[in-house]
Amino acid sequence: MVILMSYKRVLLVILIIGISGILVYSLVRMEQSGTKQTAELRPIALPYNWIGDITKEHIAEPSGITYHAIRKSLFIADDSGIVYEIHTNGTRIQAKGVNEFDIEGITVDPTTGLLYAAVEDAEAIIEIAPETLTIQREFEIIRDFKGEQLLKKGGMGIEAITFVPDASHPEGGTFWVGNQSFSLKEKDEPSVVCEVVVPLRTATDRKSEGTIINAYKMDFIDISGLAYDAQGDILILISDTTNLVVEMNRQGTILSRYLLPGDEQEGVALDGLGYMYVAQESGEIIKLGDRRLR
């Protein structure tokens, strides 16, 4: 009987030690996982060669920028509703006001060469002919997605836009827009990137609607610029307030974060030739040699 009780005590001690070991192992793995996730979220220095400000004349408040591969020039949207076209060395080609729209970003459909600008207050996309800078069509984005109003009326509004071409898509591709928000609280306007389908090819009406088909909430505030990196098939997001460049795939997964040089960064563009352009609200267009790994 005494031997049996001693045997049970030994088993109990072994069991307790085993359970303790498993708990300690689990806690260590959880801590290692948390440390790894924190490291993955931590931004690193953007690898670049500094070329500097290329502007030859003052642009009041640049709010977006895009590279036009056909014309080999840069188009810049200004807060006052003016669109500028400049050479990549900064000299002006043309400039024109597009009514009184509050345009906060600009992009190009590389197939047609047409420009598209994001209108902040109306949550709309306007189509602009690059040769004359005249408005052709307007597409109002439906604000709701899966029962939630992502683009809140009276909110901060869309601040960034880029076009991702897709030859197999009936519209030639889709737009991605960034909604500006300065809070990550659940009840506040979301900091979100939305994929939007617009009837570019299937409708000819001067006014049509765009529909959100995907939306991804970000864990950082103030999405101020968007660009599409065709070489890596990824989206480039920038945040003015947090001075970040963020790489994201089209499934909404954050791939990397970099510290963004400069100040008041409102737009970003890639020319596919190894250069990145950052439009700053102060009026400068910063050119960088892009050394991110492909």
VMD Tcl script that draws the C-alpha trace (Angstrom):
set ca {
  {0.00 0.00 0.00}
  {2.84 2.37 0.97}
  {4.66 1.49 -2.26}
  {1.49 2.23 -4.30}
  {1.05 5.65 -2.62}
  {4.70 6.51 -3.25}
  {4.31 5.49 -6.88}
  {1.28 7.77 -7.24}
  {3.19 10.67 -5.68}
  {6.03 10.15 -8.12}
  {3.58 10.14 -11.05}
  {1.92 13.29 -9.71}
  {5.28 15.06 -9.40}
  {6.23 13.99 -12.93}
  {2.85 15.20 -14.23}
  {3.23 18.57 -12.50}
  {6.76 18.98 -13.85}
  {5.56 18.03 -17.35}
  {2.66 20.48 -17.28}
  {4.94 23.23 -15.95}
  {7.42 22.54 -18.73}
  {4.70 22.75 -21.37}
  {3.41 26.03 -19.89}
  {6.90 27.55 -19.81}
  {7.55 26.42 -23.40}
  {4.23 27.89 -24.56}
  {4.92 31.21 -22.85}
  {8.39 31.41 -24.38}
  {7.00 30.69 -27.85}
  {4.26 33.29 -27.39}
  {6.84 35.86 -26.31}
  {9.07 35.00 -29.27}
  {6.07 35.26 -31.62}
  {5.09 38.62 -30.15}
  {8.65 39.88 -30.48}
  {8.79 38.72 -34.10}
  {5.47 40.42 -34.92}
  {6.66 43.63 -33.26}
  {9.88 43.49 -35.29}
  {7.89 42.98 -38.49}
  {5.74 46.03 -37.70}
  {8.72 48.21 -36.87}
  {9.68 50.46 -39.83}
  {13.23 50.48 -41.16}
  {15.09 53.18 -43.06}
  {13.98 53.54 -46.69}
  {16.89 52.59 -48.98}
  {17.32 55.47 -51.43}
  {19.71 57.87 -53.10}
  {18.83 61.50 -52.42}
  {18.52 63.57 -55.61}
  {16.53 66.45 -54.15}
  {13.86 68.99 -55.00}
  {13.28 69.16 -58.77}
  {10.73 72.01 -58.85}
  {11.75 74.96 -60.98}
  {8.80 77.14 -60.00}
  {6.55 77.20 -56.98}
  {3.49 74.94 -56.80}
  {1.27 76.14 -53.96}
  {0.09 72.92 -52.26}
  {0.82 69.66 -54.12}
  {-1.64 66.99 -52.99}
  {-0.87 64.15 -55.42}
  {1.51 63.08 -58.15}
  {1.71 60.44 -60.89}
  {4.10 59.48 -63.66}
  {2.73 59.35 -67.22}
  {4.73 56.70 -69.10}
  {3.39 57.68 -72.53}
  {4.20 61.38 -72.16}
  {7.24 60.69 -69.94}
  {6.17 63.47 -67.60}
  {4.79 64.02 -64.11}
  {1.27 65.26 -63.37}
  {0.69 66.99 -60.06}
  {-2.64 67.75 -58.38}
  {-2.81 70.92 -56.31}
  {-5.19 71.58 -53.41}
  {-6.52 74.65 -55.21}
  {-7.83 72.51 -58.10}
  {-4.96 73.09 -60.52}
  {-3.29 70.22 -62.39}
  {0.33 70.72 -63.44}
  {2.37 68.75 -65.95}
  {6.14 68.95 -65.57}
  {9.18 67.23 -67.01}
  {11.07 64.87 -64.69}
  {13.71 67.60 -64.36}
  {11.04 69.93 -62.95}
  {10.39 72.32 -65.84}
  {6.73 73.13 -66.48}
  {4.86 71.86 -69.54}
  {1.35 73.11 -68.75}
  {-1.04 73.94 -65.91}
  {-4.79 74.40 -65.73}
  {-7.53 74.66 -63.13}
  {-10.15 71.90 -63.20}
  {-13.17 73.84 -61.95}
  {-13.20 74.21 -58.17}
  {-12.75 70.57 -57.26}
  {-10.77 69.74 -54.12}
  {-8.50 67.20 -55.79}
  {-6.31 65.23 -53.40}
  {-4.64 62.64 -55.59}
  {-4.00 61.82 -59.23}
  {-3.24 58.70 -61.27}
  {-3.16 57.47 -64.86}
  {-4.56 54.54 -66.82}
  {-1.41 53.44 -68.67}
  {-3.42 51.84 -71.49}
  {-5.45 54.90 -72.49}
  {-3.21 57.59 -71.01}
  {-6.21 59.28 -69.37}
  {-5.73 60.91 -65.97}
  {-7.97 60.33 -62.95}
  {-8.10 62.57 -59.90}
  {-9.66 61.93 -56.49}
  {-12.15 64.57 -55.32}
  {-12.09 64.71 -51.53}
  {-15.43 66.20 -50.53}
  {-17.56 64.44 -53.13}
  {-15.74 61.06 -52.80}
  {-15.57 60.99 -56.58}
  {-13.10 60.29 -59.37}
  {-12.84 62.68 -62.31}
  {-11.41 61.74 -65.70}
  {-9.05 64.29 -67.28}
  {-7.59 64.44 -70.78}
  {-3.80 64.83 -70.39}
  {-3.35 66.93 -73.55}
  {-5.80 69.67 -72.56}
  {-6.39 69.03 -68.83}
  {-10.14 69.15 -69.40}
  {-12.62 67.01 -67.49}
  {-14.24 64.22 -69.51}
  {-16.30 62.22 -67.00}
  {-17.08 61.96 -63.29}
  {-17.61 58.83 -61.18}
  {-19.13 59.12 -57.71}
  {-18.01 56.34 -55.36}
  {-20.77 54.57 -53.41}
  {-19.71 55.10 -49.81}
  {-20.91 51.79 -48.31}
  {-19.25 48.37 -48.31}
  {-20.90 45.30 -46.76}
  {-23.32 47.43 -44.76}
  {-20.68 49.82 -43.37}
  {-20.15 53.40 -44.53}
  {-16.40 53.50 -45.07}
  {-16.31 56.88 -46.80}
  {-18.26 58.93 -44.32}
  {-20.18 61.94 -45.58}
  {-18.69 65.07 -44.05}
  {-15.58 63.16 -43.02}
  {-11.95 63.70 -43.98}
  {-12.51 62.04 -47.37}
  {-10.37 60.23 -49.90}
  {-6.85 61.57 -49.97}
  {-5.04 59.17 -52.29}
  {-5.66 57.25 -55.51}
  {-3.87 54.88 -57.88}
  {-4.93 52.73 -60.83}
  {-3.92 49.08 -61.13}
  {-4.18 47.94 -64.77}
  {-5.50 44.47 -65.60}
  {-5.94 43.49 -69.25}
  {-8.36 40.69 -68.29}
  {-10.65 43.02 -66.33}
  {-13.74 44.32 -68.21}
  {-12.89 47.89 -67.14}
  {-9.17 47.56 -67.85}
  {-8.32 47.49 -64.14}
  {-9.41 48.90 -60.81}
  {-8.76 51.99 -58.69}
  {-7.44 51.94 -55.15}
  {-8.28 54.90 -52.90}
  {-7.09 55.78 -49.42}
  {-9.50 57.35 -46.94}
  {-7.80 59.85 -44.66}
  {-8.35 59.42 -40.94}
  {-6.47 60.67 -37.89}
  {-7.89 58.10 -35.48}
  {-7.87 54.32 -35.18}
  {-10.77 54.20 -32.72}
  {-13.57 51.86 -33.74}
  {-16.26 54.55 -33.60}
  {-14.29 57.03 -35.71}
  {-13.86 57.31 -39.46}
  {-11.72 54.35 -40.59}
  {-8.21 54.60 -41.97}
  {-8.93 52.35 -44.92}
  {-7.74 51.47 -48.42}
  {-10.53 50.51 -50.84}
  {-10.47 48.81 -54.22}
  {-13.04 50.47 -56.47}
  {-14.53 49.36 -59.79}
  {-15.51 52.16 -62.15}
  {-17.24 51.67 -65.55}
  {-14.35 53.03 -67.60}
  {-14.99 50.79 -70.60}
  {-18.61 49.64 -70.18}
  {-20.28 53.07 -69.81}
  {-20.07 56.30 -71.74}
  {-22.27 58.51 -69.54}
  {-20.67 61.73 -68.36}
  {-21.63 60.79 -64.81}
  {-21.55 57.25 -63.41}
  {-20.93 55.46 -60.11}
  {-18.01 53.47 -58.73}
  {-18.39 50.52 -56.36}
  {-16.11 49.39 -53.54}
  {-15.31 45.69 -54.00}
  {-12.59 45.28 -51.34}
  {-11.58 47.26 -48.28}
  {-8.69 46.89 -45.86}
  {-8.44 48.84 -42.61}
  {-4.95 50.05 -41.77}
  {-3.24 50.20 -38.37}
  {-1.73 53.61 -39.09}
  {-3.33 57.01 -39.68}
  {-3.27 59.68 -42.38}
  {-3.03 57.80 -45.69}
  {-1.86 60.68 -47.88}
  {-0.62 59.03 -51.07}
  {-0.87 55.85 -53.15}
  {1.09 54.40 -56.05}
  {1.22 51.06 -57.84}
  {4.57 49.32 -58.14}
  {4.10 47.24 -61.28}
  {7.49 45.52 -60.93}
  {6.54 44.02 -57.58}
  {2.76 44.00 -58.16}
  {2.32 45.82 -54.86}
  {0.74 49.03 -53.62}
  {2.82 51.80 -52.10}
  {1.09 53.82 -49.37}
  {2.51 56.87 -47.65}
  {1.46 58.54 -44.42}
  {2.28 62.19 -43.80}
  {1.70 62.24 -40.03}
  {3.72 59.08 -39.31}
  {6.34 59.62 -42.07}
  {5.88 56.11 -43.45}
  {6.17 54.27 -46.74}
  {4.16 51.04 -46.55}
  {4.20 48.19 -49.06}
  {0.95 46.21 -49.29}
  {-0.13 43.42 -51.61}
  {-3.53 43.38 -53.30}
  {-4.88 41.01 -50.66}
  {-4.42 43.71 -48.01}
  {-1.33 42.23 -46.32}
  {1.32 44.67 -45.15}
  {4.68 43.49 -46.48}
  {7.08 46.11 -45.17}
  {7.31 49.57 -43.64}
  {9.93 52.21 -44.27}
  {10.71 55.60 -42.75}
  {9.83 58.25 -45.33}
  {12.24 61.19 -45.75}
  {10.96 64.73 -46.07}
  {8.02 66.50 -44.51}
  {4.30 67.02 -45.30}
  {4.38 64.20 -47.86}
  {1.10 64.27 -49.81}
  {1.75 62.12 -52.88}
  {4.05 59.44 -54.23}
  {4.86 58.23 -57.76}
  {7.17 55.64 -59.33}
  {8.41 56.03 -62.89}
  {9.41 52.40 -63.44}
  {12.93 53.61 -64.22}
  {14.22 53.40 -60.67}
  {13.01 56.73 -59.30}
  {10.46 57.68 -56.67}
  {8.86 61.13 -56.52}
  {7.32 62.53 -53.34}
  {5.04 65.58 -53.51}
  {5.26 67.72 -50.39}
  {2.55 70.14 -49.32}
  {5.23 72.81 -48.91}
  {5.53 72.92 -52.71}
  {8.56 70.69 -53.24}
  {8.73 67.61 -55.46}
  {11.44 65.36 -54.04}
  {13.17 62.89 -56.36}
  {14.79 59.77 -54.89}
  {16.75 56.92 -56.38}
  {14.58 53.97 -55.32}
  {16.70 51.18 -53.85}
  {14.03 48.94 -52.37}
  {14.60 45.23 -53.08}
  {12.43 43.85 -55.90}
}
mol new
graphics top color blue
foreach p $ca { graphics top sphere $p radius 0.5 }
foreach p [lrange $ca 0 end-1] q [lrange $ca 1 end] { graphics top cylinder $p $q radius 0.2 }
display resetview
